[in-house]
Amino acid sequence: MAKKVKQQKISKNYMDSIFVHKPTLQWHITENESKKQIVVLDVENTGFFNKIAQKFFHKPKVSHISLDEYGSSLWLFLDGSSTVFDIVNKMKEKFPSEEDKMLNRVITFFHILQVNEFIIQI
């Protein structure tokens, strides 16, 4: 009797992934009080529950989400050709004092951006 060999699926390495901004998401760059560039995402609050919150609780139609210095730098590195590995290296160059924590920081931030559907993988 021949044993069945279970084939293992090999997934693409996450570090080779390339992400881009979601095309429908509006964003702009502003300066904070220390004259550093900060990215602000303009997220439209749509859907049934958001409409109720806007009508009865005076919630805004558009939320403005300001990214911190690290998030803004990472956002600007999303050019459609840089892999996650490339972006980690660019972030290490830009913030050398945070080099030992940068991989975890970038991966966590990518996860947050994906969960909130601010970026898409190409």
Secondary structure, 3 states (H helix, E strand, C coil): CCCCCCCCCCCCCHHHCEEEECCCCEEEEEECCCCCEEEEEEEECCCHHHHHHHHHCCCCCEEEEECCHHHHHHHHHCCCCCEHHHHHHHHHHHCHHHHHHHHHHHHHHHHHHHHCCCEEEC
